[in-house]
């Protein structure tokens, strides 16, 4: 609906949950099915976030592209 402030605030609210996930969960699990499910979940989150904007286009002064 174009309410980017609300969208970004919503994304910011997920930061702690996402940080906890990567601290506690081994995405590249030995079990193919588990690993596949975790990678698919990450891809879905990425797709969701990219509906808001193309984050590759954001420029932060002083930061180099990785």
Secondary structure, DSSP 8 states (H G I E B T S, - for coil): ---HHHHHHHHHTTHHHHHHHHHH--TT-SSHHHHHHHHHHHHHHHHHHTTT--GGG---TT----
